[in-house]
Amino acid sequence: MSSIEIEAKTTQEAIEKACRHFHLSEGELDIEVLEDRSTGIFGIVGNKKAKIRVTPKKDDSIVVAQEILKKIISLISVDTKISAERKDDDIILNIVGDNTGILIGHKGKTLEALEFIVNKAVNRACEKKVRVIVDSENYRKRREESLKTLAFNMGEKAKKTQKTVTIDPISPRDRRIVHLALKEDHRVSTKSNGEGLFKRVFIIPNKGNIDEK
C-alpha cells in the first residue's frame, strides 16, 4: 500500500490528518516522524512544520478493500470519497459523492457488481476470509425497507387470490430479505427459481393455513 507524507503544525495534527485521509485509526497506520516541529531559543516555536510519513498496515484487509474499490471507481471517472469501517466480521465501504447514482445502477445492480468484484479481489489478496459490503447514500437500508414492503404486499396478494405470485429476478441478497420477511407468516411459503445469480422469488399460499373469513 502506498505511503504519503503529511505536514502540519504539530506531529499529532499530522497524524490526525493521516487518519482522515485513509479513514483509518492511528493503530491501523505505520507512522514515521520525519521532522518534529522545531523550537527556537527559550522554547519559542519556530516556523518549521512537523512532517510524517504514513503507510497503512499491509495486512489490514479493510485497507485492501478500500484501495481496490478506489481503483475501480477511478476507471469510471466518478468523483467520490470512500469511507471504510469494520462491523463484526464484515467490512463496510460507503461511497459518497455528487453522482453516485451511476454507481448504484438500476435496482442496485451496479453496486452488486462492484461488491462482487471487490470481494473476489480482497479474498484473493488477504489470508483471512472476509465479507465486504459496498453501499452508497444509505441505499442498502432503503432497498431493504422497499423489499420488505413488497414482500408483505405480495404475500397478502397470494393469500387473497389463493394463487402463487412472483417477484421479478433479484439478487441473492435481495432474495434473502424477501424470504426472511415472510418467514414467520405460516400462511405462505417462499422459494427461489431460475438461472444464474438473479432468480425469481415465488410466494405460494399454504391453503391449509388460510384464515376462514
C-alpha positions in Angstrom: 0.0 0.0 0.0 1.4 3.4 -0.9 2.8 5.8 1.6 2.1 9.6 1.9 4.0 12.4 3.6 1.9 14.9 5.6 2.9 18.2 7.2 1.1 20.1 10.0 1.7 22.4 12.8 2.3 19.5 15.2 3.0 15.8 14.9 -0.3 15.0 16.4 -2.2 17.2 13.9 -0.3 15.4 11.1 -1.4 12.1 12.5 -5.0 13.2 12.7 -4.8 14.4 9.1 -3.5 11.0 8.0 -6.3 9.2 9.8 -8.9 11.3 8.0 -7.1 10.8 4.7 -7.1 7.0 4.9 -10.4 6.8 7.0 -8.4 4.6 9.5 -7.5 4.8 13.2 -4.0 5.6 14.3 -3.4 1.9 15.3 -4.1 0.9 11.7 -1.3 3.0 10.3 2.5 2.8 10.3 3.8 6.3 11.2 7.3 7.6 10.8 8.2 11.0 12.2 10.4 12.7 9.7 10.5 16.2 11.3 9.2 17.3 14.6 8.1 20.9 14.9 11.2 22.9 15.7 11.6 25.1 18.7 13.9 28.1 19.0 15.6 29.8 21.8 13.8 29.9 25.1 11.3 27.3 23.8 9.8 29.7 21.2 8.2 27.7 18.4 9.9 28.1 15.1 8.3 28.2 11.6 9.2 24.6 10.6 6.3 22.3 10.5 6.0 18.7 11.7 6.3 16.1 8.9 5.4 12.4 9.0 5.4 9.5 6.5 2.3 7.3 6.8 1.7 3.8 5.4 -1.5 1.8 6.0 -0.6 -1.6 7.6 -0.3 -4.0 4.7 -2.0 -6.9 6.4 -5.2 -5.0 7.1 -8.0 -6.2 4.8 -10.0 -3.1 5.3 -7.3 -1.0 3.6 -7.0 -3.5 0.8 -10.8 -3.4 0.2 -10.8 0.4 0.2 -7.9 0.7 -2.2 -9.4 -1.8 -4.6 -12.7 0.0 -4.8 -11.0 3.3 -5.3 -9.1 2.0 -8.3 -12.2 0.5 -9.8 -14.2 3.7 -9.4 -11.3 5.8 -10.8 -11.8 4.0 -14.1 -15.4 5.1 -14.2 -14.3 8.7 -13.6 -16.7 9.5 -10.9 -15.5 11.9 -8.2 -16.2 10.2 -4.9 -14.9 9.5 -1.4 -14.9 6.1 0.2 -15.1 5.6 3.9 -14.5 2.2 5.5 -15.3 0.6 8.8 -15.4 -2.9 10.3 -18.7 -4.2 11.7 -18.4 -7.5 13.4 -16.7 -9.7 10.7 -17.8 -7.5 7.8 -16.1 -4.6 6.1 -18.5 -1.8 5.1 -17.4 0.5 2.3 -19.6 3.6 1.8 -19.3 5.7 -1.4 -20.1 9.4 -1.1 -20.2 11.8 -4.0 -22.3 14.1 -6.2 -23.1 11.5 -8.9 -23.3 8.1 -7.1 -26.5 7.1 -9.0 -24.3 5.7 -11.8 -22.5 3.5 -9.2 -25.8 2.3 -7.7 -27.4 1.4 -11.0 -30.9 0.1 -11.7 -32.2 -1.6 -8.6 -28.6 -1.6 -7.2 -27.2 -3.9 -9.9 -24.1 -1.9 -10.5 -23.5 -1.7 -6.7 -23.9 -5.5 -6.6 -21.3 -5.9 -9.4 -18.8 -3.7 -7.6 -19.3 -5.6 -4.4 -18.8 -8.9 -6.1 -15.5 -7.8 -7.7 -14.2 -6.3 -4.5 -15.0 -9.4 -2.5 -13.2 -11.6 -5.0 -10.1 -9.4 -5.1 -9.9 -8.9 -1.3 -10.3 -12.6 -0.5 -7.6 -13.4 -3.0 -5.2 -10.8 -1.6 -5.8 -11.5 2.1 -5.2 -14.6 4.1 -8.3 -14.3 6.3 -11.6 -14.6 4.5 -13.8 -11.5 4.9 -17.1 -10.2 3.5 -17.2 -6.7 2.0 -20.4 -4.8 1.8 -20.4 -1.9 -0.6 -23.0 0.8 0.0 -23.7 4.4 -1.2 -26.0 7.1 0.2 -27.7 4.5 2.5 -29.0 2.7 -0.5 -28.8 -0.8 1.2 -31.2 0.3 4.0 -33.6 2.0 1.7 -33.6 -1.1 -0.6 -34.2 -3.4 2.4 -37.2 -1.5 3.5 -38.6 -1.3 0.0 -38.2 -5.1 -0.4 -39.9 -5.9 2.9 -42.9 -3.8 1.9 -43.0 -5.6 -1.5 -42.8 -9.0 0.2 -45.6 -8.2 2.6 -47.8 -6.8 -0.2 -47.2 -9.8 -2.4 -47.8 -12.2 0.5 -51.2 -10.6 1.1 -52.0 -10.9 -2.6 -51.1 -14.6 -2.6 -53.3 -15.3 0.4 -56.2 -13.3 -1.0 -56.2 -14.8 -4.5 -55.1 -18.3 -3.4 -52.6 -18.2 -6.3 -48.8 -18.2 -6.4 -47.3 -14.7 -7.1 -43.9 -14.0 -8.5 -41.3 -11.3 -7.8 -39.1 -10.5 -10.8 -35.4 -11.7 -10.8 -33.4 -10.2 -7.9 -30.0 -10.7 -6.4 -29.2 -13.3 -3.7 -29.1 -10.5 -1.1 -32.5 -9.2 -2.1 -34.0 -12.7 -2.2 -32.8 -13.4 1.3 -34.6 -10.2 2.5 -37.8 -11.4 0.9 -37.5 -14.9 2.4 -36.8 -13.6 5.9 -39.6 -11.0 5.7 -42.2 -13.8 5.1 -40.6 -16.5 7.2 -42.9 -16.1 10.2 -46.1 -16.0 8.1 -47.1 -19.6 8.1 -49.9 -18.9 5.6 -47.4 -18.6 2.8 -44.1 -20.2 1.8 -41.4 -18.9 -0.5 -38.9 -20.4 -2.9 -36.4 -19.2 -5.5 -36.2 -20.5 -9.0 -34.3 -19.6 -12.1 -30.8 -19.5 -13.6 -27.7 -17.5 -12.5 -27.4 -15.0 -9.7 -30.6 -13.3 -10.4 -33.6 -15.6 -9.7 -37.3 -15.1 -9.2 -39.0 -15.5 -5.9 -42.3 -17.4 -5.7 -44.7 -16.7 -2.9 -47.0 -19.7 -2.5 -50.2 -19.7 -0.4 -50.4 -22.5 2.1 -54.1 -23.3 1.5 -54.5 -25.4 4.7 -53.4 -22.4 6.8 -55.5 -19.7 5.2 -57.8 -18.0 7.7 -61.5 -18.5 7.2 -63.5 -15.3 6.6 
